Amino acid sequence: MEEDYDDLKEKYDGTVGGLDDLKNSIIQEHINGFEKGLRQAAFFHRGIDVMDVKFDVNKDVIDGRLVNEDEGSDGEEAEAGVEEKEAEEVTKAVDAGPVALDAAE
């Protein structure tokens, strides 16, 4: 009985260690992917200063708006903002008058 316990304990410890290794690998891959995205953003948008105060890690883009993360959970407020933005875009388009056709078309 003691031998069975020791065998099971050893298998359990090995499994837990393996799961920890997998978890750490997954986390590292997420970090690597995020850093790759940052490098690509810096490459494609060279003229943008990422140290600018507009870049705030506590904000997120939700429904086309930059909002604080805690505001993002309030669905009604976000929907109202989107409807307001869409109304503004329609108003701007109407005020702009007719659109000229692109020369390539």
C-alpha positions in Angstrom: 0.0 0.0 0.0 2.9 2.3 0.9 4.5 1.6 -2.5 1.3 2.5 -4.4 1.1 5.7 -2.5 4.7 6.6 -3.3 4.2 5.7 -7.0 1.0 7.8 -7.2 2.6 10.7 -5.4 5.6 10.6 -7.8 3.2 10.6 -10.9 1.2 13.4 -9.4 4.2 15.5 -8.7 5.5 14.9 -12.3 2.2 15.8 -13.8 1.9 19.0 -11.7 5.5 19.9 -12.8 4.6 19.3 -16.4 1.5 21.4 -16.2 3.5 24.2 -14.7 5.9 24.0 -17.5 3.1 24.1 -20.1 1.5 27.1 -18.3 4.8 29.0 -18.3 5.3 28.2 -22.0 1.8 29.5 -22.9 2.5 32.7 -20.9 5.8 33.2 -22.6 4.2 32.7 -26.1 1.6 35.4 -25.2 4.4 37.8 -24.1 6.4 37.0 -27.3 3.3 37.7 -29.5 2.6 40.9 -27.8 6.1 42.1 -28.1 6.1 41.1 -31.8 2.9 43.2 -32.3 4.6 46.2 -30.6 7.6 45.9 -32.9 5.3 45.7 -36.0 3.3 48.8 -34.8 6.5 50.7 -34.3 7.7 49.7 -37.8 4.5 50.5 -39.7 3.7 53.7 -37.7 7.1 55.3 -37.4 5.8 58.8 -37.2 3.8 58.1 -34.0 5.3 58.8 -30.7 4.3 56.0 -28.3 5.5 58.0 -25.4 2.7 60.5 -26.1 0.2 61.1 -23.3 -2.6 59.8 -25.6 -1.2 56.3 -25.2 -2.7 55.0 -21.9 -2.5 51.4 -20.9 -5.6 51.9 -18.7 -7.7 52.6 -21.8 -9.1 50.4 -24.5 -10.9 50.9 -27.8 -14.5 49.8 -27.5 -17.0 50.4 -30.3 -14.6 52.8 -32.0 -14.0 54.9 -28.9 -11.0 55.2 -26.5 -12.4 54.6 -23.0 -11.2 53.8 -19.6 -11.3 50.0 -19.1 -13.9 50.4 -16.3 -16.2 52.3 -18.6 -16.1 49.5 -21.1 -18.3 47.3 -19.0 -21.1 49.8 -19.1 -22.8 48.7 -22.3 -25.5 51.4 -22.4 -23.1 54.2 -22.1 -20.9 52.7 -24.8 -23.9 52.2 -27.1 -25.0 55.8 -26.6 -21.6 57.0 -27.5 -21.5 54.9 -30.7 -24.9 56.1 -31.8 -23.8 59.7 -31.1 -20.6 59.2 -33.1 -22.5 57.7 -36.0 -24.9 60.6 -36.1 -22.0 63.0 -36.2 -20.5 61.1 -39.1 -23.7 61.2 -41.0 -24.1 65.0 -40.3 -20.5 65.6 -41.5 -21.1 63.6 -44.7 -24.3 65.5 -45.5 -22.6 68.8 -44.8 -19.7 67.9 -47.0 -21.9 67.7 -50.1 -21.4 65.4 -53.0 -18.4 63.1 -53.1 -16.1 63.3 -56.1 -15.4 60.0 -57.8 -11.9 58.6 -57.6 -9.9 59.1 -60.8 -9.0 55.3 -60.7 -12.6 54.3 -61.0 
